[in-house]
Amino acid sequence: MRAWVLRRLHGPRTVRWRLTLLYGALFVGAGALLLTFVYLLAQTTGGVSARSGASTRLVGGVPAVSAPTLTAVAEAARSDQLHQLVVYAVIALAVMTVASLALGWLMAGRVLSPLRTMTASARRISADNLHARLAVPGPDDELKAMADTFDAVLARLEGAFEAQKQFVANASHELRTPLTLQQTIVDVALADPDASVRALRAALARVRVRAAGQEQERLIEALLTLARSQRGLKVRESVDLAAVVRDRLPAADLLEADLRVEARLESAPVHGDPQLIERLVVNLTDNAVRHNLPSGEGSWVSVWTGLDALGRPGLRIENSGPVIPADQAAGLFEPFRRLGAERVRSREGLGLGMSVVAAVVAAHGGRVRARTRPRGGLVVEVSLPGYVPVTVPVPTPAATGVSHRAPAV
């Protein structure tokens, strides 16, 4: 009992108590103002009535009672009436205060009932049942808007959890394949106790164990780049997309692969992470070269950098290649997404290049869009926020108080 009293004296802990006390305080304040107004009005009206009554009581033209005596009696009666009015008003105010607290407690509980329901439902939701929703019925008031917002957050969390689960599963599969290959080859090579050093070296070279290790290294590097870009930018510098593309465009490889290159590079300054911007360019150019027509079939790659119609720096890479269904273009930005059975069999690439591009663009606050060409190939357009140089105003001589004199000639 003592602890309960101390908790109540220390202050209300729940919103219901706070609303109840707020309702009660507002009622007491409004009632006190109303009673004060009634008291002042009754006092003013009683004084006027007493003075007018003292001047009209006459018998044969002569006052029956002296005016001072009549006024004193009227003032005493009026004072008693006002005192009784104050006493009754205070009692009524006290009774109505208790009633207002009780009604406020009930109304606060009724108003907060949907909130308690939402709280209980939210406590039952965990990582295992993110598909559950509050789904609060009723009118479109503030509480329902809050519940709908919470449901939208749960939907985004569910999508993020599912994407992370799928990503972990795909990454585990991609890492397990070269590890299994390496382990199998090593076991086969070591199973022969009479195998010579030359035989072991030939077995390792034949199955490309070193290549499998390099593939693992590239995959881990791509995963680290993807995770780094998803955490946001920590370094921002002025970067020109044209300069990055000019340095990273694999011209020699293109010539050896009998690819025709068309590059129109105009200045496109960007404010971002230079390493991530470089990775974006490398992934897009490598993807355009890798997924193209075979040598001798008129394969080509077109690269453009510059400012779009809105003045934003952009990068567009277009290439020839096999025909891709238009509805599968958006899925290219998903991790470990490979289109076509021939790509899965040959395992060209890691399946992370376009997802890294999407993550880098999102980290810089830009947008990326891919669309297919009817005759085959792909067009990838990247738009990034422009770099706005900060100009520091130079103080004028009047502002600094220093006068400059022209040098003598």
C-alpha positions as CSV (number, residue, x, y, z in Angstrom):
1,M,0.0,0.0,0.0
2,R,2.8,2.4,0.9
3,A,4.6,1.7,-2.4
4,W,1.4,2.3,-4.3
5,V,0.9,5.6,-2.6
6,L,4.5,6.6,-3.2
7,R,4.2,5.8,-6.9
8,R,1.0,7.9,-7.2
9,L,2.6,10.8,-5.3
10,H,5.7,10.6,-7.4
11,G,3.7,11.2,-10.5
12,P,1.5,9.5,-13.1
13,R,3.3,6.8,-15.1
14,T,0.7,6.0,-17.7
15,V,-0.8,8.1,-20.5
16,R,-4.3,7.3,-19.1
17,W,-3.5,8.9,-15.8
18,R,-2.0,11.9,-17.5
19,L,-5.0,12.4,-19.6
20,T,-7.3,12.0,-16.6
21,L,-5.4,14.6,-14.6
22,L,-5.4,16.9,-17.7
23,Y,-9.1,16.6,-18.1
24,G,-9.7,17.2,-14.4
25,A,-7.4,20.2,-14.3
26,L,-9.1,21.7,-17.4
27,F,-12.5,21.2,-15.8
28,V,-11.4,22.7,-12.5
29,G,-9.9,25.7,-14.2
30,A,-13.0,26.3,-16.4
31,G,-15.3,25.8,-13.4
32,A,-13.4,28.2,-11.2
33,L,-13.5,30.9,-14.0
34,L,-17.2,30.4,-14.4
35,L,-17.9,30.7,-10.6
36,T,-15.7,33.8,-10.4
37,F,-17.7,35.4,-13.2
38,V,-21.1,34.4,-11.6
39,Y,-19.9,35.8,-8.2
40,L,-18.8,39.1,-9.7
41,L,-22.1,39.4,-11.7
42,A,-24.2,38.6,-8.6
43,Q,-22.3,41.1,-6.5
44,T,-22.7,43.9,-9.0
45,T,-26.4,43.2,-9.6
46,G,-27.1,42.9,-5.8
47,G,-25.5,46.3,-5.1
48,V,-27.7,48.0,-7.7
49,S,-30.9,46.4,-6.5
50,A,-30.2,47.4,-2.8
51,R,-29.6,51.1,-3.8
52,S,-32.7,51.2,-5.9
53,G,-34.8,49.6,-3.2
54,A,-33.6,52.1,-0.6
55,S,-34.8,55.1,-2.6
56,T,-38.4,53.8,-3.4
57,R,-39.8,52.7,-0.1
58,L,-41.9,55.8,0.9
59,V,-45.1,56.1,3.0
60,G,-47.1,59.3,2.3
61,G,-44.0,60.9,0.9
62,V,-42.0,60.2,4.0
63,P,-39.6,57.1,4.3
64,A,-41.0,54.4,6.5
65,V,-37.4,53.4,7.5
66,S,-34.4,55.5,7.3
67,A,-32.3,55.0,4.2
68,P,-29.1,54.1,5.9
69,T,-30.8,51.4,7.9
70,L,-32.5,49.9,4.9
71,T,-29.3,49.9,2.9
72,A,-27.4,48.2,5.8
73,V,-30.1,45.5,6.0
74,A,-30.0,45.0,2.2
75,E,-26.2,44.8,2.2
76,A,-26.2,42.2,5.0
77,A,-28.8,40.1,3.2
78,R,-26.8,40.3,0.0
79,S,-23.6,39.4,1.8
80,D,-25.3,36.3,3.3
81,Q,-26.6,35.3,-0.1
82,L,-23.2,35.7,-1.8
83,H,-21.6,33.7,1.0
84,Q,-24.1,30.9,0.5
85,L,-23.6,31.0,-3.2
86,V,-19.8,30.7,-2.8
87,V,-20.2,27.8,-0.4
88,Y,-22.6,25.9,-2.6
89,A,-20.5,26.6,-5.7
90,V,-17.4,25.3,-4.1
91,I,-19.2,22.1,-3.0
92,A,-20.6,21.7,-6.5
93,L,-17.2,22.3,-8.0
94,A,-15.6,19.7,-5.7
95,V,-18.3,17.1,-6.5
96,M,-18.1,17.8,-10.3
97,T,-14.3,17.6,-10.1
98,V,-14.5,14.0,-8.7
99,A,-17.1,13.2,-11.4
100,S,-14.9,14.7,-14.1
101,L,-11.9,12.6,-12.9
102,A,-14.0,9.5,-13.1
103,L,-15.4,10.4,-16.5
104,G,-11.9,11.4,-17.7
105,W,-10.5,8.1,-16.5
106,L,-13.3,6.2,-18.4
107,M,-12.9,8.3,-21.6
108,A,-9.2,8.1,-21.6
109,G,-9.4,4.3,-21.3
110,R,-11.9,4.2,-24.2
111,V,-9.7,6.4,-26.3
112,L,-6.5,4.5,-25.5
113,S,-8.2,1.1,-26.0
114,P,-7.1,0.7,-29.6
115,L,-3.6,1.7,-28.6
116,R,-3.4,-1.1,-26.0
117,T,-4.7,-3.5,-28.7
118,M,-2.0,-2.4,-31.1
119,T,0.7,-2.7,-28.3
120,A,-0.4,-6.3,-27.5
121,S,-0.4,-7.2,-31.2
122,A,3.0,-5.6,-31.8
123,R,4.5,-7.5,-28.9
124,R,3.4,-10.8,-30.5
125,I,5.2,-9.9,-33.7
126,S,8.8,-11.2,-34.0
127,A,11.3,-12.1,-36.7
128,D,9.5,-15.4,-37.3
129,N,6.1,-13.9,-38.0
130,L,6.8,-10.6,-39.7
131,H,3.9,-11.4,-42.1
132,A,1.4,-10.5,-39.2
133,R,-0.2,-7.1,-39.3
134,L,-2.1,-4.9,-36.8
135,A,-4.9,-4.3,-39.3
136,V,-6.7,-1.9,-37.0
137,P,-10.4,-1.4,-38.1
138,G,-12.3,1.8,-37.6
139,P,-12.4,5.3,-38.9
140,D,-9.5,7.0,-40.5
141,D,-8.3,8.8,-37.4
142,E,-4.8,9.4,-36.0
143,L,-4.6,6.0,-34.3
144,K,-5.5,4.1,-37.5
145,A,-3.0,6.2,-39.4
146,M,-0.3,5.2,-36.9
147,A,-1.3,1.5,-37.2
148,D,-1.2,1.7,-41.0
149,T,2.2,3.3,-40.9
150,F,3.4,0.5,-38.5
151,D,2.0,-2.1,-40.9
152,A,3.9,-0.5,-43.8
153,V,7.1,-0.6,-41.8
154,L,6.5,-4.3,-41.0
155,A,6.0,-4.9,-44.8
156,R,9.3,-3.2,-45.6
157,L,11.1,-5.1,-42.8
158,E,9.6,-8.4,-44.0
159,G,10.9,-7.6,-47.5
160,A,14.3,-6.7,-46.2
161,F,14.5,-9.9,-44.1
162,E,13.5,-12.1,-47.0
163,A,16.0,-10.4,-49.2
164,Q,18.7,-10.9,-46.6
165,K,17.8,-14.5,-46.2
166,Q,17.9,-15.1,-50.0
167,F,21.2,-13.2,-50.2
168,V,22.8,-15.3,-47.5
169,A,21.6,-18.5,-49.1
170,N,22.9,-17.4,-52.5
171,A,26.2,-16.3,-51.1
172,S,26.6,-19.5,-49.2
173,H,25.9,-21.5,-52.4
174,E,28.3,-19.4,-54.5
175,L,31.1,-19.8,-51.9
176,R,30.4,-23.5,-51.4
177,T,30.8,-24.5,-55.0
178,P,34.6,-23.5,-55.4
179,L,35.3,-24.8,-52.0
180,T,33.8,-28.2,-52.8
181,L,35.7,-28.3,-56.1
182,Q,39.0,-27.6,-54.3
183,Q,38.4,-30.1,-51.6
184,T,37.4,-32.8,-54.1
185,I,40.5,-32.3,-56.3
186,V,42.8,-32.3,-53.3
187,D,41.3,-35.5,-52.0
188,V,41.6,-37.2,-55.3
189,A,45.2,-36.0,-55.7
190,L,46.1,-37.2,-52.2
191,A,44.3,-40.5,-52.6
192,D,47.2,-41.9,-54.6
193,P,50.1,-42.6,-52.2
194,D,52.6,-43.0,-55.0
195,A,51.7,-39.7,-56.8
196,S,54.8,-37.7,-57.6
197,V,55.2,-34.0,-57.3
198,R,54.8,-33.6,-61.1
199,A,51.5,-35.6,-61.0
200,L,50.1,-33.4,-58.2
201,R,51.1,-30.2,-59.9
202,A,49.4,-31.5,-63.1
203,A,46.2,-32.4,-61.3
204,L,46.0,-29.0,-59.6
205,A,46.7,-27.2,-62.8
206,R,44.2,-29.3,-64.8
207,V,41.3,-28.5,-62.5
208,R,42.3,-24.9,-62.0
209,V,42.3,-24.9,-58.2
210,R,44.1,-21.5,-58.3
211,A,41.3,-20.1,-60.5
212,A,38.7,-21.4,-58.1
213,G,40.5,-19.5,-55.3
214,Q,40.7,-16.4,-57.4
215,E,36.9,-16.7,-58.0
216,Q,36.4,-16.8,-54.3
217,E,38.5,-13.7,-53.8
218,R,36.5,-11.8,-56.4
219,L,33.3,-12.9,-54.8
220,I,34.3,-11.9,-51.4
221,E,35.5,-8.5,-52.7
222,A,32.2,-8.0,-54.4
223,L,30.3,-8.9,-51.3
224,L,32.4,-6.4,-49.3
225,T,31.8,-3.7,-51.8
226,L,28.1,-4.4,-51.7
227,A,28.0,-4.2,-47.9
228,R,30.1,-1.0,-47.9
229,S,27.8,0.7,-50.4
230,Q,24.7,-0.3,-48.5
231,R,26.1,1.3,-45.3
232,G,26.2,4.7,-46.9
233,L,28.9,7.1,-47.8
234,K,31.7,8.1,-45.5
235,V,33.9,9.9,-48.1
236,R,32.7,12.5,-50.5
237,E,34.9,14.1,-53.1
238,S,34.5,15.7,-56.5
239,V,34.7,13.0,-59.2
240,D,34.3,13.4,-62.9
241,L,32.5,10.4,-64.5
242,A,34.1,11.2,-67.8
243,A,37.6,10.9,-66.3
244,V,36.7,7.6,-64.5
245,V,35.3,6.1,-67.7
246,R,38.2,7.2,-69.8
247,D,40.7,5.5,-67.3
248,R,38.7,2.3,-66.7
249,L,37.4,1.6,-70.2
250,P,39.1,-1.6,-71.3
251,A,40.1,-0.5,-74.8
252,A,42.7,-3.1,-75.3
253,D,40.4,-6.0,-74.3
254,L,37.7,-4.6,-76.6
255,L,40.0,-4.5,-79.6
256,E,41.2,-8.1,-79.0
257,A,37.6,-9.2,-78.7
258,D,36.8,-7.6,-82.0
259,L,34.3,-5.2,-80.4
260,R,33.5,-1.8,-81.8
261,V,33.6,0.9,-79.1
262,E,31.8,4.2,-79.3
263,A,32.6,6.7,-76.5
264,R,31.3,10.2,-76.2
265,L,32.6,11.5,-72.9
266,E,31.5,14.9,-71.7
267,S,32.3,16.3,-68.2
268,A,29.9,15.0,-65.5
269,P,31.1,16.1,-62.0
270,V,29.7,14.0,-59.1
271,H,30.1,14.5,-55.4
272,G,30.7,11.0,-54.0
273,D,33.0,8.2,-53.0
274,P,35.7,7.8,-55.8
275,Q,36.3,4.1,-55.1
276,L,32.6,3.3,-55.3
277,I,32.1,5.4,-58.4
278,E,35.1,3.6,-60.0
279,R,33.6,0.2,-59.1
280,L,30.3,1.3,-60.6
281,V,32.0,2.1,-63.9
282,V,34.1,-1.1,-63.9
283,N,31.1,-3.3,-63.3
284,L,29.0,-1.7,-66.0
285,T,31.7,-1.8,-68.6
286,D,32.7,-5.4,-67.8
287,N,29.1,-6.4,-67.9
288,A,28.7,-4.8,-71.3
289,V,31.8,-6.6,-72.6
290,R,31.1,-10.0,-71.1
291,H,27.4,-10.2,-72.1
292,N,27.7,-9.4,-75.7
293,L,27.6,-11.1,-79.1
294,P,30.4,-13.5,-80.0
295,S,33.4,-12.2,-81.8
296,G,32.9,-11.6,-85.5
297,E,29.1,-11.0,-85.3
298,G,29.3,-7.2,-85.2
299,S,29.3,-6.7,-81.4
300,W,29.6,-3.2,-80.1
301,V,29.5,-1.1,-76.9
302,S,28.5,2.6,-76.6
303,V,29.4,4.7,-73.6
304,W,28.2,8.2,-72.9
305,T,28.8,10.6,-70.0
306,G,27.5,14.1,-69.5
307,L,24.6,16.2,-68.2
308,D,21.0,15.2,-68.8
309,A,18.1,17.6,-69.6
310,L,17.8,18.5,-65.9
311,G,21.5,19.2,-65.5
312,R,22.3,16.1,-63.5
313,P,25.4,14.1,-64.3
314,G,24.7,10.7,-65.9
315,L,26.3,7.6,-67.5
316,R,24.7,5.5,-70.2
317,I,26.2,2.2,-71.4
318,E,24.5,0.4,-74.4
319,N,25.7,-2.8,-75.9
320,S,24.7,-5.4,-78.4
321,G,23.9,-8.9,-77.2
322,P,21.3,-11.6,-77.0
323,V,17.6,-10.7,-76.7
324,I,16.5,-10.2,-73.1
325,P,12.7,-10.2,-72.3
326,A,11.6,-6.7,-71.3
327,D,10.0,-7.9,-68.0
328,Q,13.3,-9.3,-66.8
329,A,15.3,-6.1,-67.0
330,A,14.5,-4.9,-63.5
331,G,15.5,-8.3,-62.0
332,L,19.1,-7.8,-63.2
333,F,19.8,-5.6,-60.2
334,E,19.0,-8.5,-57.8
335,P,22.0,-10.3,-56.2
336,F,23.2,-13.5,-58.0
337,R,20.7,-13.0,-60.8
338,R,21.8,-14.5,-64.1
339,L,19.6,-14.6,-67.2
340,G,19.7,-17.5,-69.6
341,A,20.7,-21.1,-69.1
342,E,23.9,-20.7,-71.0
343,R,25.1,-18.1,-68.4
344,V,24.3,-20.4,-65.5
345,R,26.2,-23.3,-67.1
346,S,29.2,-21.2,-68.0
347,R,29.1,-19.3,-64.7
348,E,30.2,-16.0,-66.4
349,G,30.6,-13.4,-63.7
350,L,29.5,-13.6,-60.1
351,G,26.0,-12.4,-60.4
352,L,26.7,-9.4,-58.2
353,G,27.9,-6.7,-60.7
354,M,24.5,-5.1,-61.3
355,S,23.4,-5.4,-57.6
356,V,26.6,-3.5,-56.6
357,V,25.8,-0.9,-59.2
358,A,22.3,-0.4,-57.8
359,A,23.7,-0.2,-54.2
360,V,26.3,2.4,-55.2
361,V,23.8,4.5,-57.0
362,A,21.4,4.3,-54.0
363,A,24.1,5.3,-51.6
364,H,24.8,8.4,-53.7
365,G,21.1,9.3,-53.9
366,G,20.8,8.7,-57.6
367,R,18.8,6.3,-59.8
368,V,19.6,3.5,-62.2
369,R,17.4,2.1,-64.9
370,A,17.9,-0.8,-67.3
371,R,15.9,-1.4,-70.5
372,T,16.3,-4.0,-73.2
373,R,16.8,-3.4,-76.8
374,P,14.4,-5.1,-79.2
375,R,17.2,-6.4,-81.4
376,G,19.2,-7.6,-78.4
377,G,21.4,-6.1,-75.8
378,L,20.8,-3.8,-72.9
379,V,20.8,-0.1,-72.1
380,V,21.8,1.0,-68.6
381,E,21.2,4.6,-67.6
382,V,22.7,6.0,-64.3
383,S,21.7,9.5,-63.0
384,L,23.5,10.9,-60.0
385,P,23.2,14.2,-58.0
386,G,25.5,16.9,-59.4
387,Y,28.5,18.4,-57.6
388,V,27.8,22.0,-56.5
389,P,31.1,23.7,-55.5
390,V,31.0,25.7,-52.2
391,T,32.1,29.3,-52.8
392,V,33.5,31.1,-49.8
393,P,32.7,34.8,-50.0
394,V,35.8,37.0,-49.9
395,P,35.4,39.9,-47.4
396,T,35.4,43.3,-48.9
397,P,37.8,46.0,-47.6
398,A,34.8,47.9,-46.0
399,A,33.8,44.7,-44.1
400,T,37.3,44.0,-42.8
401,G,38.2,47.6,-42.0
402,V,41.5,47.2,-44.0
403,S,42.2,49.7,-46.8
404,H,44.1,48.6,-49.9
405,R,46.2,51.1,-51.7
406,A,47.2,50.7,-55.3
407,P,50.9,50.1,-55.8
408,A,52.9,52.9,-57.1
409,V,54.0,52.7,-60.7
